[in-house]
Amino acid sequence: MKMDAGGVVSNWARATCPNGQLIVPNGDHLICDSGNSSISRYDSGGHFLGNDILHSCDGQSIHCPNDLAIDADGGIYFTDSIRGEGKVCYYSPNGEERVIAINLDFPNGIALADQGKLLLVAESYCNRIVAFHLRSPGIPEGTMDVFATLPSHPSGYQIMNLPDGIRLDDSGNLWVAHYGMRAVQVLSPKGEHINSIRTEFPLPSNLCLYGDVLFVTGGYNEPGPGGISMIEIAGICE
């Protein structure tokens, strides 16, 4: 969907089951299409150009691409979200492919920190953010670390936690859409919990930072209906 400056919403493009998206420097949109097991590419007008990834990466099957991030060299990192056997993958502009991690419990949101040297991933069913130190693009150095364990829902039900989309701000703080917790969690560059922001939606799913404004997508039920909310965030990290 597309919303113009006047607030009018219209169709922008069609896909099988689109999820996370990324606008790359040339204006193309990369979209995780979980219904097609692909990373699909569209031009700035919403016209389908082809698939960067389809069904596999580095010879391993891809099932449910969820979210993606780009490094300074144009390399793409993305998550494949399945229970217990989820993957974190990478492909370069010249078509080189790598599987960085396997057997994660529903890897979800993904972001690059520390000038592309640190890859952060929301591991939903473990209620945590994990980190991979990168020796070079697509190549981790050492084992996976736990960057942060998130607050837990008082009910004790695992399904009520589930970190989803994540974004970094200009100060290096990590913002986490905490699906099931009706909140966005804010973490410091060291993974310390700074603040919790209650959202309009019971199920916040993803977010976008624009100056002192936080846009949050979410739903009132599963699979819907859903919407987008706007939250003023000036001073929240002070």
N, C-alpha and C positions, 0 to 999 in steps of 0.2 A: 504494500500500500504506500501511498504518497500523500503528504499533507503540505499544502502550499502556505504562503505567508498569511493568507486570509483565513486559514483553518479549514479549507475545503479538502476533503479526503477523496482520493480516486485510486483506481487500480494502476499499478506501475508495471507489474510483470506477473507471469504465471509460472508456477513450479509444482512439483509433486507434493512435497511437504517441507517447505523452506523453514530454516531455523536461523542460526547465526549468520551474519553477513559482514562484509568488510569492503570498503572502498579503497582500491589501490591507487598509487600516484597517477596513473594515466586516466583515471576516472572510471575504469571498469569496476563492476561489483562482483565479488566472489560470494557465493551463497551456499551454505551447507544444506543440501537437500537430502534429508534422512529417508524420504520415501523412494529415492533413486540411488541411495548409497553413493552420492557424488558430491564433489565440490564443483558447482556450476558457475560459469562466467557469463555475465550480462554486460552490455554497454551501458552508458549513462542514461540512455533512454528506455532501459528495461528490455532490450531485445537480446534474446539468448544467442550466445556466441559459441558455446561448446562446453565440454567438461574438462577441467584440469585434472580431476581425480574421478575415476569411475570403478566402483566395486573392489578396488585393491590399491595398496600402496606398498612398494618395495616387495611385491610378491605375496603379501598377506592380505586376507580378505578384510574389507571395510564394510561395516554394517549400518552405522547410524552417525554420520558426521554431524557434529553439534555446534561447535564454535571454532573461531580461527583468529590468528594474529599474524602480523607481518613484521619482519626485521628490516634493518636499514638497507640490506642488499636485495630486498624483494623476496626473500624466502618466506614460505608460508608454513605455519605450525597449526595443526588442527586436532581436535579430539574426536574419538569414535566412541560414542556413549552406549555401552552395554554393561550389564551387571556382571562383575567379577572378571570379565575378560576384555575390558575396555583398553583402548590404545591411545597413545599420543604420537602423532606422525608429523613428518616434515617433507616438503618438496621445494626445490630451488627453482629459480627462473629458467635454468637450462634443463630442467626435467629430472634432476637427480632426486631420488626418493629414499627416505629412511623412516623406520619405525623406532621411535625413541624409547617408548615404554609400553609394556603389555601388562595384562592382568590387573588393571585398576578397576575399582568398583564404581563404575559410571563416571569417568572423567567428563567434565562439563565445560565451564568457562575457562578461558585461557588468556594469558597476558604476558608480555615481555617486560622485564624490569632491568635496572642496572645497565642501561645502554646496550640491551640485547644479550647480556651475559647471564641473565637469570630468567628461567621460564617458570611461570606460576600456573598451576592448574587446580581447579576446584574438583575434588574427588567427592562427589555428592553423597554417596551412601556411607562414607566414613566421616562426614561432617567436618571436612578439613580442607586446607589449601596445602598442596605439596609443591616442592620446588626442585628444579633441575638446574644445576650449574652447567653452563655451556662452555666447552673448550673452544669451539668454533661453530659456525652455523650448522644446526642439526645434529651436533655431536655432543652428548652430555659428558661431563667430567665427574667421575665417581657415581655414587648411588643417589637415589631419590631421598630428599629430606622433607620433614614436615615443617612447613613455614608457619602454619597456625592451625590450632583446633578451635572451632567456632563455638559460640554459646549454644547450649542444647535446649530444646523445647521442654517445658516442665512436665509435659505428659509422658515423656520417656519414649514416645513412639519415633522410630527412626525416620519414618516418612514425613514427619513434621520438621525435619531439619533441612537437608539437601541444598547446599550452596549451588547456585546456578551461574549466571553470568557474572564476570568480574571486569573491573576497569581500574587503571592507575590514574591518579591525578598528577599535576605538575610537580607536586612535592614528594611523590613516590608513595603516597598512601594508597592502599588497595581498598576499593569499594566492592562489596559482595552482595548480590541479590540473593537473599536467604529464603529460598522457596519453602513455604510451610511455616516460616517464622513471622510472616507479615512484616519483614524488616529488611533494611539494608545495613549490613555491618561495615564499619570503617576500621581498617587495620593500619598501623604505622608501617614504615618501610622495614621494620624489624619483626613484623607480624604481631605486634601487641594490639589488643583490642582498644580502640579509642572511643567509639560511640556506636549506638544503635539508633537507626532512624525508622520510625514506624511508617508504613506505607498504606495507601488507600486499599491496596489489593491484599487479600489473604494469601495469594500465591505470587509474589514478585519473581519475575523470571530473568530479566536482563536490564541493563542500564546504560546510560550515556551521559557523560559530563560535558557541559558547555558553559565555561565561565563559572559563575556562582549558581548555576541551575543544574539540577539532576533530573534527567528524564528516566522514568521507570516503566517498563512493560510488566504486565502481570494479568492474572485471571482471578475470577471469583469462584471458579470451580474447575474441575478437570473433566473434559478438555476446554471448557469455556463457559460463559463469555469472558472476554478480557478487554483490556484497554491500555492507555498510556497516561501516566500522571506526571506532573511537573512539580519539583520541590526546590524551594530556595535553600541553599546550603551555606551561605556566608557565615563564617565563624564556627562551623561545626567541628573543625579540626584544631581549633585554637585551645 
